[in-house]
Amino acid sequence: MKTDLAKILSVSGQHGLFLYLAQARNGVIAETLKDKKRVHFDAHSKISTLNDIAIFTSEGELRLAEVFTAMKATADAGTAVPSSKDAADAIKAFFVKAVPNYDEDRFYVSHMKKVLEWYGEIEQGASFDFLTDEEREKELEKA
């Protein structure tokens, strides 16, 4: 099954990723990707979908789905994916291989660590076969 990054949520102040389940009267109902526990976020929570997030490159922005795909390809080629707790040099070295044109002035190590955390959670709780915008639109038309 393909992963829809438009339904994977990052919530400011909360650790981990969440799968959108439904709209509630005063917020959103989701479940954690890691252990499938249901949670409620109120309307004041700062929620972002992973589909809306991109990193800065020298050519513009690169959507997170493309970043994850590049990271997976780098890992499949034999380069170990560092932990978000590894040294900054090891993290930068990995991103130089995965996304060589990332903008060093605007994509910081702290951002890289967050992307590595998300990568690990998707690796454990979803798939790296992402739904494209066209496929998402076709699904919406069917509904």
RORO-712454 format. One record per residue: residue in three letters; z negated, x negated, y negated of N, C-alpha, C in turn. Coordinates in Angstrom, 3 decimals. Layout:
// residues N
(r Ala, (Z, X, Y), (Z, X, Y), (Z, X, Y))
...
***
This chain:
// residues 143
(r Met, (0.000, -0.832, 1.183), (0.000, 0.000, 0.000), (0.000, -0.878, -1.249))
(r Lys, (0.773, -0.499, -2.227), (0.881, -1.283, -3.448), (-0.318, -1.040, -4.358))
(r Thr, (-0.680, -2.080, -5.086), (-1.785, -1.999, -6.027), (-1.241, -1.583, -7.390))
(r Asp, (-1.847, -0.545, -7.958), (-1.463, -0.075, -9.285), (-2.461, -0.638, -10.293))
(r Leu, (-2.037, -1.671, -11.036), (-2.936, -2.292, -12.005), (-3.282, -1.352, -13.157))
(r Ala, (-2.556, -0.245, -13.303), (-2.894, 0.748, -14.317), (-4.141, 1.532, -13.914))
(r Lys, (-4.533, 1.442, -12.646), (-5.733, 2.136, -12.172), (-6.886, 1.178, -11.885))
(r Ile, (-6.668, -0.118, -12.093), (-7.732, -1.104, -11.930), (-8.319, -1.358, -13.319))
(r Leu, (-9.616, -1.155, -13.439), (-10.274, -1.205, -14.739), (-11.210, -2.398, -14.869))
(r Ser, (-11.247, -2.924, -16.070), (-12.251, -3.904, -16.463), (-13.071, -3.228, -17.552))
(r Val, (-14.382, -3.266, -17.414), (-15.258, -2.596, -18.374), (-16.124, -3.649, -19.044))
(r Ser, (-16.064, -3.678, -20.351), (-16.836, -4.645, -21.122), (-18.323, -4.490, -20.813))
(r Gly, (-18.973, -5.609, -20.532), (-20.397, -5.592, -20.224), (-20.715, -5.329, -18.764))
(r Gln, (-19.705, -5.069, -17.954), (-19.900, -4.805, -16.528), (-19.224, -5.911, -15.725))
(r His, (-19.873, -6.336, -14.674), (-19.305, -7.370, -13.820), (-18.392, -6.723, -12.793))
(r Gly, (-17.231, -7.310, -12.575), (-16.335, -6.848, -11.527), (-15.256, -5.917, -12.034))
(r Leu, (-14.436, -5.476, -11.080), (-13.341, -4.558, -11.357), (-13.625, -3.206, -10.731))
(r Phe, (-12.991, -2.183, -11.281), (-13.232, -0.825, -10.839), (-11.907, -0.111, -10.634))
(r Leu, (-11.877, 0.783, -9.652), (-10.704, 1.597, -9.382), (-10.924, 2.957, -10.027))
(r Tyr, (-10.005, 3.345, -10.907), (-10.089, 4.647, -11.569), (-9.936, 5.743, -10.524))
(r Leu, (-10.842, 6.727, -10.560), (-10.753, 7.851, -9.639), (-10.396, 9.142, -10.355))
(r Ala, (-11.129, 9.444, -11.444), (-10.891, 10.713, -12.132), (-11.459, 10.686, -13.540))
(r Gln, (-10.940, 11.602, -14.347), (-11.461, 11.798, -15.691), (-12.646, 12.751, -15.583))
(r Ala, (-13.744, 12.404, -16.212), (-14.912, 13.272, -16.256), (-14.969, 13.925, -17.636))
(r Arg, (-15.848, 14.905, -17.787), (-15.947, 15.607, -19.061), (-16.265, 14.656, -20.205))
(r Asn, (-17.128, 13.689, -19.946), (-17.531, 12.776, -21.017), (-17.327, 11.312, -20.632))
(r Gly, (-16.279, 11.037, -19.876), (-16.014, 9.650, -19.499), (-15.071, 9.531, -18.320))
(r Val, (-15.329, 8.525, -17.501), (-14.447, 8.194, -16.384), (-15.283, 7.969, -15.131))
(r Ile, (-14.780, 8.429, -14.002), (-15.401, 8.150, -12.709), (-14.550, 7.092, -12.023))
(r Ala, (-15.203, 6.046, -11.542), (-14.505, 4.940, -10.891), (-15.339, 4.467, -9.720))
(r Glu, (-14.765, 3.565, -8.938), (-15.528, 2.928, -7.873), (-15.290, 1.428, -7.938))
(r Thr, (-16.306, 0.672, -7.555), (-16.178, -0.778, -7.595), (-15.183, -1.208, -6.529))
(r Leu, (-14.377, -2.209, -6.844), (-13.420, -2.717, -5.862), (-14.140, -3.401, -4.714))
(r Lys, (-15.251, -4.053, -5.048), (-15.953, -4.857, -4.063), (-16.608, -4.024, -2.965))
(r Asp, (-17.458, -3.081, -3.360), (-18.229, -2.354, -2.343), (-18.020, -0.845, -2.362))
(r Lys, (-17.050, -0.365, -3.125), (-16.643, 1.043, -3.144), (-17.747, 1.998, -3.603))
(r Lys, (-18.678, 1.522, -4.422), (-19.715, 2.397, -4.973), (-19.159, 3.118, -6.189))
(r Arg, (-19.446, 4.418, -6.276), (-18.956, 5.202, -7.410), (-19.854, 5.000, -8.623))
(r Val, (-19.202, 4.937, -9.765), (-19.915, 4.767, -11.030), (-19.273, 5.671, -12.079))
(r His, (-20.040, 5.946, -13.121), (-19.557, 6.752, -14.238), (-19.658, 5.916, -15.502))
(r Phe, (-18.595, 5.907, -16.291), (-18.610, 5.243, -17.581), (-18.430, 6.310, -18.641))
(r Asp, (-19.276, 6.257, -19.658), (-19.177, 7.266, -20.704), (-18.038, 6.947, -21.663))
(r Ala, (-17.807, 7.854, -22.583), (-16.679, 7.726, -23.509), (-16.830, 6.541, -24.462))
(r His, (-18.015, 5.980, -24.575), (-18.236, 4.853, -25.472), (-17.990, 3.500, -24.801))
(r Ser, (-17.748, 3.505, -23.503), (-17.496, 2.257, -22.783), (-16.139, 1.695, -23.190))
(r Lys, (-16.086, 0.374, -23.312), (-14.811, -0.286, -23.641), (-14.107, -0.614, -22.320))
(r Ile, (-13.111, 0.204, -21.997), (-12.407, 0.106, -20.723), (-10.975, -0.360, -20.960))
(r Ser, (-10.531, -1.342, -20.168), (-9.150, -1.818, -20.222), (-8.576, -1.763, -18.812))
(r Thr, (-7.312, -1.389, -18.706), (-6.654, -1.480, -17.406), (-6.031, -2.868, -17.296))
(r Leu, (-5.980, -3.400, -16.103), (-5.390, -4.723, -15.920), (-3.897, -4.717, -16.241))
(r Asn, (-3.278, -3.550, -16.175), (-1.863, -3.443, -16.509), (-1.615, -3.712, -17.998))
(r Asp, (-2.623, -3.477, -18.826), (-2.485, -3.662, -20.276), (-2.829, -5.072, -20.738))
(r Ile, (-3.264, -5.923, -19.828), (-3.715, -7.262, -20.196), (-2.609, -8.277, -19.923))
(r Ala, (-2.467, -9.220, -20.838), (-1.473, -10.291, -20.694), (-2.089, -11.586, -21.200))
(r Ile, (-1.494, -12.699, -20.804), (-1.941, -13.988, -21.329), (-0.853, -14.538, -22.240))
(r Phe, (-1.265, -15.394, -23.147), (-0.322, -15.990, -24.084), (0.388, -17.179, -23.445))
(r Thr, (1.713, -17.225, -23.626), (2.513, -18.363, -23.176), (3.329, -18.856, -24.358))
(r Ser, (4.022, -19.952, -24.169), (4.853, -20.482, -25.247), (6.050, -19.572, -25.547))
(r Glu, (6.415, -18.712, -24.593), (7.528, -17.780, -24.794), (7.075, -16.394, -25.220))
(r Gly, (5.786, -16.156, -25.354), (5.275, -14.826, -25.691), (4.095, -14.495, -24.808))
(r Glu, (4.106, -13.284, -24.262), (3.013, -12.861, -23.391), (3.511, -12.706, -21.965))
(r Leu, (2.619, -12.962, -21.005), (2.922, -12.819, -19.581), (1.919, -11.828, -19.013))
(r Arg, (2.438, -10.732, -18.468), (1.558, -9.677, -17.946), (0.731, -10.206, -16.776))
(r Leu, (-0.428, -9.616, -16.617), (-1.374, -10.068, -15.604), (-0.796, -9.982, -14.183))
(r Ala, (0.010, -8.985, -13.910), (0.636, -8.884, -12.579), (1.483, -10.121, -12.296))
(r Glu, (2.203, -10.590, -13.308), (3.027, -11.779, -13.144), (2.167, -13.033, -13.001))
(r Val, (1.048, -13.057, -13.700), (0.120, -14.195, -13.591), (-0.457, -14.245, -12.176))
(r Phe, (-0.913, -13.088, -11.677), (-1.466, -13.041, -10.320), (-0.424, -13.439, -9.283))
(r Thr, (0.816, -13.004, -9.461), (1.887, -13.358, -8.534), (2.127, -14.868, -8.554))
(r Ala, (2.124, -15.458, -9.752), (2.301, -16.910, -9.864), (1.121, -17.653, -9.240))
(r Met, (-0.080, -17.144, -9.419), (-1.263, -17.764, -8.820), (-1.177, -17.703, -7.298))
(r Lys, (-0.752, -16.561, -6.763), (-0.622, -16.392, -5.313), (0.430, -17.344, -4.764))
(r Ala, (1.551, -17.471, -5.465), (2.614, -18.385, -5.023), (2.114, -19.830, -5.032))
(r Thr, (1.344, -20.194, -6.033), (0.780, -21.546, -6.106), (-0.196, -21.774, -4.962))
(r Ala, (-1.009, -20.761, -4.668), (-1.965, -20.870, -3.559), (-1.231, -20.953, -2.221))
(r Asp, (-0.166, -20.164, -2.072), (0.618, -20.188, -0.828), (1.329, -21.519, -0.640))
(r Ala, (1.588, -22.218, -1.749), (2.259, -23.521, -1.684), (1.284, -24.645, -1.331))
(r Gly, (0.013, -24.312, -1.160), (-0.951, -25.306, -0.706), (-1.983, -25.738, -1.723))
(r Thr, (-1.899, -25.243, -2.940), (-2.899, -25.591, -3.944), (-4.064, -24.617, -3.835))
(r Ala, (-5.249, -25.140, -3.678), (-6.425, -24.282, -3.554), (-6.726, -23.602, -4.880))
(r Val, (-7.057, -22.310, -4.808), (-7.440, -21.569, -6.005), (-8.887, -21.927, -6.316))
(r Pro, (-9.133, -22.450, -7.511), (-10.513, -22.833, -7.838), (-11.395, -21.613, -8.051))
(r Ser, (-12.664, -21.826, -7.939), (-13.645, -20.788, -8.258), (-13.802, -20.743, -9.771))
(r Ser, (-14.243, -19.613, -10.276), (-14.483, -19.514, -11.714), (-15.660, -20.385, -12.134))
(r Lys, (-16.412, -20.876, -11.164), (-17.562, -21.742, -11.452), (-17.218, -23.235, -11.364))
(r Asp, (-15.988, -23.544, -11.010), (-15.563, -24.941, -10.920), (-15.461, -25.567, -12.313))
(r Ala, (-15.282, -26.862, -12.321), (-15.161, -27.602, -13.583), (-13.925, -27.154, -14.357))
(r Ala, (-14.022, -27.227, -15.664), (-12.922, -26.798, -16.536), (-11.637, -27.552, -16.229))
(r Asp, (-11.740, -28.841, -15.918), (-10.547, -29.638, -15.621), (-9.814, -29.125, -14.385))
(r Ala, (-10.572, -28.737, -13.353), (-9.958, -28.221, -12.124), (-9.288, -26.874, -12.390))
(r Ile, (-9.918, -26.066, -13.213), (-9.346, -24.756, -13.545), (-8.062, -24.923, -14.347))
(r Lys, (-8.099, -25.801, -15.355), (-6.898, -26.055, -16.164), (-5.774, -26.616, -15.301))
(r Ala, (-6.101, -27.523, -14.398), (-5.088, -28.131, -13.530), (-4.406, -27.065, -12.670))
(r Phe, (-5.169, -26.104, -12.194), (-4.582, -25.019, -11.399), (-3.630, -24.184, -12.253))
(r Phe, (-4.063, -23.824, -13.455), (-3.210, -22.992, -14.309), (-1.973, -23.743, -14.786))
(r Val, (-2.063, -25.065, -14.925), (-0.875, -25.852, -15.272), (0.170, -25.718, -14.161))
(r Lys, (-0.282, -25.664, -12.909), (0.650, -25.498, -11.789), (1.145, -24.056, -11.680))
(r Ala, (0.240, -23.094, -11.852), (0.593, -21.680, -11.666), (1.401, -21.128, -12.845))
(r Val, (0.936, -21.394, -14.048), (1.593, -20.881, -15.260), (1.752, -22.061, -16.224))
(r Pro, (2.728, -22.919, -15.984), (2.836, -24.159, -16.755), (3.071, -23.971, -18.248))
(r Asn, (3.564, -22.823, -18.653), (3.859, -22.620, -20.068), (2.772, -21.824, -20.800))
(r Tyr, (1.549, -21.751, -20.229), (0.499, -20.998, -20.926), (0.173, -21.683, -22.256))
(r Asp, (-0.214, -20.896, -23.232), (-0.501, -21.388, -24.582), (-1.931, -21.931, -24.624))
(r Glu, (-2.060, -23.242, -24.682), (-3.379, -23.890, -24.663), (-4.221, -23.540, -25.885))
(r Asp, (-3.575, -23.149, -26.971), (-4.310, -22.814, -28.194), (-4.890, -21.408, -28.173))
(r Arg, (-4.359, -20.535, -27.295), (-4.837, -19.147, -27.302), (-5.310, -18.640, -25.939))
(r Phe, (-5.111, -19.405, -24.864), (-5.575, -19.023, -23.531), (-6.622, -20.048, -23.111))
(r Tyr, (-7.869, -19.692, -23.336), (-8.989, -20.618, -23.168), (-9.494, -20.658, -21.729))
(r Val, (-10.323, -21.647, -21.437), (-10.928, -21.779, -20.106), (-11.749, -20.535, -19.776))
(r Ser, (-12.422, -19.967, -20.768), (-13.198, -18.746, -20.517), (-12.290, -17.609, -20.052))
(r His, (-11.085, -17.528, -20.600), (-10.113, -16.526, -20.149), (-9.654, -16.839, -18.725))
(r Met, (-9.414, -18.110, -18.464), (-8.975, -18.530, -17.133), (-10.026, -18.167, -16.084))
(r Lys, (-11.279, -18.374, -16.423), (-12.365, -18.039, -15.489), (-12.369, -16.549, -15.186))
(r Lys, (-12.167, -15.722, -16.197), (-12.134, -14.274, -15.990), (-10.950, -13.892, -15.106))
(r Val, (-9.788, -14.493, -15.336), (-8.610, -14.213, -14.515), (-8.862, -14.644, -13.069))
(r Leu, (-9.535, -15.782, -12.878), (-9.872, -16.231, -11.520), (-10.830, -15.266, -10.827))
(r Glu, (-11.800, -14.743, -11.559), (-12.722, -13.746, -10.983), (-11.947, -12.505, -10.552))
(r Trp, (-11.066, -12.023, -11.427), (-10.267, -10.842, -11.099), (-9.351, -11.105, -9.913))
(r Tyr, (-8.754, -12.288, -9.869), (-7.881, -12.655, -8.755), (-8.648, -12.563, -7.436))
(r Gly, (-9.853, -13.114, -7.426), (-10.682, -13.070, -6.219), (-11.019, -11.653, -5.789))
(r Glu, (-11.315, -10.801, -6.752), (-11.646, -9.414, -6.410), (-10.431, -8.664, -5.887))
(r Ile, (-9.270, -8.893, -6.476), (-8.056, -8.231, -5.982), (-7.713, -8.748, -4.598))
(r Glu, (-7.914, -10.038, -4.383), (-7.648, -10.629, -3.068), (-8.513, -9.962, -1.997))
(r Gln, (-9.751, -9.632, -2.328), (-10.668, -9.027, -1.366), (-10.525, -7.509, -1.262))
(r Gly, (-10.221, -6.827, -2.396), (-10.276, -5.373, -2.380), (-8.963, -4.648, -2.581))
(r Ala, (-7.861, -5.357, -2.744), (-6.570, -4.712, -2.980), (-5.468, -5.616, -2.425))
(r Ser, (-4.272, -5.482, -2.962), (-3.162, -6.321, -2.501), (-2.440, -6.913, -3.706))
(r Phe, (-1.712, -7.984, -3.481), (-0.936, -8.615, -4.547), (0.478, -8.051, -4.623))
(r Asp, (0.736, -6.972, -3.908), (2.001, -6.246, -3.999), (1.782, -5.162, -5.050))
(r Phe, (2.224, -5.435, -6.291), (1.909, -4.570, -7.409), (2.979, -3.513, -7.639))
(r Leu, (2.532, -2.350, -8.054), (3.405, -1.255, -8.431), (4.090, -1.611, -9.746))
(r Thr, (5.390, -1.451, -9.819), (6.112, -1.730, -11.060), (6.048, -0.508, -11.976))
(r Asp, (6.401, -0.699, -13.234), (6.408, 0.413, -14.186), (7.366, 1.512, -13.734))
(r Glu, (8.516, 1.124, -13.188), (9.502, 2.099, -12.723), (8.950, 2.906, -11.547))
(r Glu, (8.298, 2.240, -10.608), (7.713, 2.933, -9.455), (6.602, 3.878, -9.900))
(r Arg, (5.826, 3.468, -10.886), (4.751, 4.297, -11.408), (5.320, 5.556, -12.064))
(r Glu, (6.407, 5.398, -12.829), (7.060, 6.542, -13.464), (7.616, 7.519, -12.439))
(r Lys, (8.215, 7.002, -11.367), (8.753, 7.873, -10.311), (7.623, 8.671, -9.654))
(r Glu, (6.466, 8.031, -9.434), (5.322, 8.726, -8.850), (4.823, 9.821, -9.768))
(r Leu, (4.811, 9.554, -11.072), (4.377, 10.566, -12.034), (5.343, 11.751, -12.082))
(r Glu, (6.635, 11.471, -11.920), (7.633, 12.546, -11.919), (7.465, 13.444, -10.703))
(r Lys, (7.078, 12.860, -9.574), (6.883, 13.631, -8.339), (5.675, 14.564, -8.449))
(r Ala, (4.655, 14.119, -9.187), (3.397, 14.890, -9.265), (3.525, 16.121, -10.119))
***
